[in-house]
Amino acid sequence: MTRGEGYDELWNWFGMSRASWLTMPRTFMHEMPDEWQAKMAVLLNEWDETWDTSNLPSPHVQLKENGKFVKTPEFLIAYRHPNIGKINFYKVNGAAT
């Protein structure tokens, strides 16, 4: 595999976080523009066509706030009935809508 610009961009996206996983709230992804959601679905389908992760350990996400474990806020898991006001609170000024 050639490591080019895309490799560098993804590496830089993770930055110095030492993160080994990427987790993104579904509720936020569904509030992105439809074109973005379509692109994301294409990438996720390509991922599934490339990797069989069924034998890997299942990830478990736990949230922390001020260093303490907390229950997942309802607005982050209620993707069928999103709380748009709460979700939009976290949107960066000028971000895609």
Summary of the structure (lengths in Angstrom):
residues: 97
radius of gyration: 16.0
end to end distance: 35.3
largest distance: 43.4
contacts: 140
relative contact order: 0.14
helix: 42%
strand: 6%
